[in-house]
Structures are given as structure tokens and as C-alpha cells.
Amino acid sequence: MSYVISWFEIPTTNLARAAAFYSQVLNAKIEPTEFGDMKMAFFPNPPNVVSGALVEHPDAKPTPDGTMVYFYRHDDLDATIERVTAAGGTVIMPRTKINDDVGYMAIFIDSEGNRVALHTMQ
């Protein structure tokens, strides 16, 4: 049996703020909704791609020390990094070359205090 990551959740303390932050940074429509006592905002989910959601719940605690989610960017990584700062995030590792085969990455702290990465081949 093989195991593949199929879903991720990024914890928030203020879902509306986090959804606005990621909507601006990723240039995507991310809208909050409610599921009982859990509030969620889903990332766009193209077919055959891992996706996830922002989650606001008493058990969901933002942290810069947890598992890091990488968002792959097909567009301009530098422009995305600029949107992080404009949206109120903090870039903690600027665009950095990993190697020729893997590409580039950057790391930021989001509006909720989570450590998140961006990745691109360009």
C-alpha cells in the first residue's frame, strides 16, 4: 500500500484575516465557510492536485514550529513574495536557489504566525 499526502490544513485564529491574506498572496479566491463549530476557507482545488484549507477551531493552533506547507508557484515568485509583505506577512527567507534540479524557494510567516513556503522551478 502506498501513502500520498492528499489534504492539508493551516490553523488560524482569525479565519477572515487569514483568507484575505492568502487571497492576496496567492492571487486566488479563498472564501470562509462554516462546518458546525469549525470554520474553514478552501484553497482552489484543480483536478489531481493536493489541496487544503485554512481552519479556525479551538484545537487548531497557529505556530511557526509546525509542519511546513509549500505552495508551488507557476508565476513570478518575486511578485508573490512582494504580496506577502504587502498583505502583512513577514518574509524570513527570501528567494533562495535550492539547486538546478529543484528550483527556488522562499519562506514567510503568515498573518496567523504559521511558517509557510513558496516553491518554483524558475
C-alpha positions as CSV (number, residue, x, y, z in Angstrom):
1,M,0.0,0.0,0.0
2,S,1.3,3.4,-0.8
3,Y,0.6,6.6,1.0
4,V,0.3,10.0,-0.6
5,I,-0.5,13.4,1.0
6,S,-4.0,14.3,0.0
7,W,-5.0,17.2,2.2
8,F,-3.5,19.9,4.5
9,E,-5.0,22.4,7.0
10,I,-3.4,25.6,8.0
11,P,-4.5,26.7,11.5
12,T,-5.8,30.3,12.1
13,T,-7.1,32.4,15.0
14,N,-9.0,34.7,12.6
15,L,-10.3,33.0,9.5
16,A,-11.4,36.2,7.8
17,R,-8.0,37.8,8.2
18,A,-6.2,34.6,7.0
19,A,-8.5,34.2,4.0
20,A,-7.8,37.8,3.0
21,F,-4.1,37.3,3.5
22,Y,-3.9,34.2,1.3
23,S,-6.3,35.6,-1.3
24,Q,-3.9,38.5,-1.8
25,V,-0.7,36.5,-1.6
26,L,-1.8,33.7,-3.9
27,N,-4.0,35.9,-6.1
28,A,-6.8,33.4,-5.6
29,K,-10.4,33.4,-4.3
30,I,-10.5,31.9,-0.8
31,E,-13.8,32.4,1.0
32,P,-14.6,31.4,4.6
33,T,-17.5,28.9,5.3
34,E,-18.6,27.1,8.4
35,F,-18.9,23.4,9.3
36,G,-20.5,23.1,12.7
37,D,-18.1,24.5,15.2
38,M,-15.2,24.6,12.6
39,K,-14.7,27.5,10.2
40,M,-12.8,26.7,7.0
41,A,-11.7,28.5,3.8
42,F,-10.7,26.2,1.0
43,F,-7.8,26.8,-1.3
44,P,-8.5,26.4,-5.1
45,N,-8.6,22.7,-5.9
46,P,-7.8,21.9,-9.5
47,P,-8.2,18.2,-10.5
48,N,-5.4,15.8,-9.5
49,V,-3.7,18.3,-7.1
50,V,-3.3,18.2,-3.4
51,S,-5.3,21.0,-1.8
52,G,-6.3,22.1,1.7
53,A,-7.9,24.7,3.8
54,L,-7.5,27.4,6.4
55,V,-9.1,26.3,9.6
56,E,-10.3,28.2,12.7
57,H,-11.2,25.9,15.6
58,P,-10.2,25.8,19.3
59,D,-7.9,22.8,18.6
60,A,-6.2,24.5,15.6
61,K,-3.3,26.5,16.9
62,P,-1.0,28.5,14.6
63,T,2.7,28.0,15.1
64,P,6.0,28.8,13.3
65,D,7.3,25.4,14.5
66,G,4.9,23.0,12.9
67,T,4.9,21.1,9.6
68,M,5.6,23.5,6.7
69,V,3.3,23.6,3.7
70,Y,4.9,24.5,0.4
71,F,2.8,26.3,-2.3
72,Y,4.2,25.8,-5.8
73,R,4.1,28.9,-7.9
74,H,3.9,28.8,-11.7
75,D,4.0,32.5,-11.9
76,D,6.5,35.1,-10.7
77,L,7.9,34.0,-7.3
78,D,9.3,37.5,-6.6
79,A,5.9,39.1,-7.2
80,T,4.3,36.6,-4.8
81,I,7.0,37.4,-2.1
82,E,6.1,41.1,-2.5
83,R,2.5,40.3,-2.0
84,V,3.4,38.5,1.3
85,T,4.8,41.7,2.7
86,A,2.0,43.9,1.3
87,A,-0.5,41.6,3.0
88,G,1.2,41.9,6.3
89,G,3.3,38.7,6.4
90,T,7.0,38.5,7.2
91,V,9.5,37.0,4.7
92,I,12.0,35.1,6.8
93,M,13.9,33.5,3.9
94,P,14.0,35.5,0.6
95,R,14.1,33.7,-2.8
96,T,16.8,31.1,-2.4
97,K,18.1,28.7,-5.0
98,I,17.9,25.1,-3.8
99,N,19.7,23.6,-6.9
100,D,19.3,23.4,-10.7
101,D,17.1,20.3,-10.4
102,V,14.8,21.5,-7.6
103,G,14.5,25.3,-8.3
104,Y,13.9,28.1,-5.8
105,M,12.1,28.6,-2.5
106,A,11.2,31.3,0.0
107,I,9.7,31.1,3.5
108,F,7.4,33.5,5.2
109,I,5.3,33.9,8.4
110,D,1.6,34.3,7.5
111,S,-1.0,36.6,9.1
112,E,-1.6,33.9,11.8
113,G,2.0,33.2,12.7
114,N,2.5,30.0,10.7
115,R,5.7,29.3,8.8
116,V,4.8,28.7,5.1
117,A,7.0,28.2,2.0
118,L,6.8,29.1,-1.7
119,H,8.5,27.0,-4.4
120,T,9.1,27.4,-8.1
121,M,11.4,26.0,-10.8
122,Q,12.0,29.5,-12.2
